[in-house]
């Protein structure tokens, strides 16, 4: 965030600023300088932004940006996932007034994000689209469904397959199930919270199981041969049980490390993505079952969605047609971001919690 001193009201804006990595109480609805774009960048008027569980380690100062990437610096504007309209684009890459979405590029993690009246974004990170859906629905799409598209590529599911989503009540889990259902895949979701089960069924899951150490036995009761693919959102050691659910030549795709993040927050220890946290994989991967990831190539290069993974227009159209359900559990004004993060940690409901730019969004 720039430290320059604004001179007029046109030079300033309001933003959700994390002043220090001291938790929700360190969030402030502050007046800050309005950024100025250069060629290759766009200034976007933010209409809505999401709060995500991935933000919580950043709030607590235990986030891990990934090998070779810079960590957060404070003060920093929060907001990784946002939608809005282009108001300035000096290089002409995007027309003024264009609706855009973003969910990748480090916003709110390693650079100022979209929980503000305006955000400075690289044009290559912005996904243009046209839609009459509410902004508060559209902002729930880019991160979750962009990740789901990468999961779809990694698992390569086919019509008639069975897909297990461990951590199915997460936004990425729900989005993955929604895309799989469109492709004629049977979906099985897990949750540790029984209060979320009915809502998951109403979304895109054919079956919902309560998570636990005996998960594999209960999956095999439903599908004696095992499932063809699985999405792992919890991380190690939970992936060991997930692998037992998958039949030979099936694929487990690791995407989340929710359990590892929770441990880091409780222990107040920064995550170290290169530190060994598991025994040699040969001791827990069943013969013939594949283990992969959708987000990262090797241990040095993060995989960022390329243009062919931008299906923002298609997702919006499918929602408008009623073919995809995107739960949004709460909408709060952006000035109440701290309340939104508190709700995120305490809610028994599913779906994105969204910050709206104003009451009409």
N, C-alpha and C positions, 0 to 999 in steps of 0.2 A: 504494500500500500504506500503510495507516494507520500512523502513528508513535506511537499511544497505547500505553501500557504495560499489558499484560494482568496481571490479579491472581490468577486461578485457572486450573487446567488446562482448564476449559471455555471459557476465553477465548482459547486458543491452538491452533495447528495447525501441521503441517509443510507446506512448500511448496518448489517449485523456483524460486529467486529469482535473477534476473539482476542482480547487484550493480552492474555497470557494462558499457558496450558494449565489452567486451574479449574477445569470443569465448567458446568453450565453457568455458575455464578460469575464467571469471567466474561460472559457475553454482554455486549452493550449495543444498544440502538443509537448509533453515533453519527454525527455529521463529519464527513470526510471529503477530500478533494475528488471531484468527478474526473475520471481518467480521460485522456485524449488519445484517439487511435492514430496509428501510422499505417502506411500501405501494408497490406497483409493482415490487418486487424479490423475489427468492427466494434463500434460502441452499440450495445444492445440495451434497449429499455426493457427491464425485467418485468414480466407480468406474473410469474409464479416460480417458486423454487421448492424443492423437496428437502426434508430432513431425513437422514439415513443412518442406519446403525453403523455404517462405516465411518461416520463423522465422530462417533463417540471416543475412539482412541485418540483422535486429534485434539478433542476437547480436554482430554486428560493427560496429553503429552506423552503418550506411549505408542504413537502410530509408527508404522514402518512404510516409507514411501516406495521401497523396492530397490534392488541393487542398481547402483549407478545413478539414482535419481536424488534430487535435493529434498530435504525434509521441509516441514513447515517452518515459517518464520513469523514472528509476531511483532506488532499486531497484524492480523490477517482477517479478511472478510470471508465468512463461511459460504457454503453453497456449491456443491459439485454438480447438481442436476438443476437445470433451469430452462425456461422458455421465455420468448419475448419477441420484440421487433427491432430490426436494425434502424438506428437513427443517424449513424454516421459510418461511412466506409470509404476512406479517402482513396484507396486503391481501386475501387469499383468492382471488387470481387462479388459483392452482394448488393442488390438494389435497396435503397432506403425504403422502409416499410415492409421488407420481407420478414415473414414469420420464421423463426429459427429455434432450434433446440440444441442443447449440449448436455452431455453426461460423462464425457471423457476429456482428458487434457490436464488433469491435476487441479482443476478449479476447486477452491475450498480445502485443498490438501497441501499443495506446494505453491499455489498462487492465489490471488484474490478471486473469490467466487461470486455466485449469482444471488446471494441473499442481500440484495441491495437494489436501489432504484435503477442503477445502471451497472453493467459489467463490461469490461474490456476483454474481448475474446479474439483468439486467432481465427481467421476465416476458415482455415482447414478443420477446425474443431466444431464448426457450426453446421447443423443439418437443416437445410431449408425445407419448408412444407407449406401446404395450404389446408386450412381446416376451420370449421365453425364450432368445433367442440370447445368447451370451457378451458381456459388456460390451466385451471386447477386439475383437470384430467390429463391434459397434454404433458404437464411437467412430470407426471408419473411414468412416462414412457422411455426417454432416451437411455438412461443408465440400465434400467431393468431389462428392457427389451433388446437393447444393444448387446448386453451380456448374454441374454437368452439366444440371440442369433449365433453368437460364438459357440455356445454350448451345443446348439443344433448342429453346427459344422463338425464339432469335435466328436460327438456321439454318432452322427449320421443315422438317426432313427428313420424307420420306414413305417408306412401304414401297416397297422396290425401289431406293431411292437408294443411292449410294456415298458414304461419308464418310471423309475423310482426317483423321487426328489426328496432328499434328506434335508430338512429345513424348508419344507414346502410353504410355510406361512410367510417367508421373506418375500420382498418385492421381486427379487430375481427368480425365486422358486415359483411364484405365482405366474410370472411372465413366461417362464419356460413351459409350465403346464399349459398355458393358453396357446402357445405356438404348437406344442405337441398335439393338442386336441384338434387344432385346425388340420393337422396332417393325419388324422385318424389313428392316433396313438392312445392306448390306455394309460392313464396317469394314476400314480400312487404317491401320495404326499405324506410326510411325517411332521409331527409337531410335538413339542414337550408340554404344550398348554391345551388341555382338553376343551377349553372354552372357545378355541379357534377352529375346531374341527368342522362344525356345521357351515361356517362361512367359507371354509376351504372347499367343501363339497359344492356349495352354491357358486363358487368361482369356476375352477377348471379341473378339479380332482374327482376321479371316479371312485377312488378309495382313499381313506385317511386313516393312518395308524399312529398311535401314541408312541413316541420314541422311547427306546430303552435297550438294555443289553441283549434282549432276546428278539430283536427286530428281525434278524435273518430267519428265525424259525417261523415267525408270523407271516413273513413275505412268502416263504415256501409253502405255507398252508394255502395261500391264495393262488400261487403260481408254482406248482411243484418243480418245474424245470428252472426256476429262477427268472429274473427279469432280464431283458435284453440290454438295458442301459440304466445308469444311475447318475444322479447329480449329487455331489457331496458339498454341502455348505458349511459344515461344522468344523472340518479339519481333523487332525490327528488328536486322539486315537480313534475317533468315531469312524473314520474311513475304513478301519479294519473290519468292523461289522458290516458296513455298506458293501464291501467287496464280497462278502459271503452271500449277499443277496443276488448276485449277478451270475448268469449262466456262462459256461465257457464260450469264448469269442465275443462276449459282451464287453461293454466299456463303462468304466466309472470315470466321470469327469469331475475333478476337484476344482471348485470355484471359490468357496468361502473358507474362512478360518475363524468362524464366529467363536468357537470354544477357546481358541488360542488368544483371540482378542480379549475375551472376557477374563481369562487368566491374567493377562498383562495388566488390565485395568485394576483388578483386585490386588495384584501384587505390586502395583505401581512400578512396573519394570517395562522399559521400552521393548517393543518387539524386535527380534533379530531374525530376519527371514533366511539368513544363511546359516544360523546355528542349527545343529542337528537336534531334532525333536522326536525322532522315531528310529527304531532299529532298522536294519537293512530291509528294504522292501521284499526281498526274496523270502523272508520269514512270514509274511502275512498276506501276500498276493496269491490267491488261488491259481492253480495251474490253468493257463489258457485265458484268464480274465485280464483285460487291458486296463491300465491306469494312466490317465492323461490329464491335461488341464486345458482350459480354453483361454486363459488370460495371459500366459507367459510362455515365451520361447526360451528354453534353457534357464539359466539363472542370471542373465545379464540384460536381456532385451525384453522390455514389456511390450506385449502385443496390444496395439491400439486399433480400434475398428477402422478399417479402410472404407472408402466410399461405397463399396459393394455391400457392406453390412448396414448401410443407412437405409432402413425401411420405414423411416418415420412416417412418410406419406401413406404407405400401406397399412401400418398399424392404426393410424388415425382413421383411415377409411373403414377398416374392419370393425373398429369400435362404433363408428357411426352406423354401420350396417347391423350392429348387434351380434357380431360373430366373435368378438373378444370382450371379456369383462375385465375391467381394471378397477379394483376396489380402491377407494380413497376414504380413509376412516375419519379424517378431520381436516378442516381448513381454518387456519388462524392468520391474522394479519402479520406481516413480516416483523413488525415491532415487538411481537410476542414470541420470538424465536426461542427464547429460554424456556417458555412454557411448552412449546412444541417438543423440545428435546426431553423435557421431563415426562411428557405424555408418551413419547417413544419408548421409554424404559419401563413404563408401568401399565401399558395398555394390554387388554385381553382381546383386542380386535386385530383384524388383518388390514393390509392396504397402506398406501403411502400417507404420511402426514405432510400437509402442504402449507406453505406460506404464500399468501396472496399479496400482491402489490397493493391492493385496495379492496374495499368491501364489495365492489362490483365485479371483481375478477371471477 
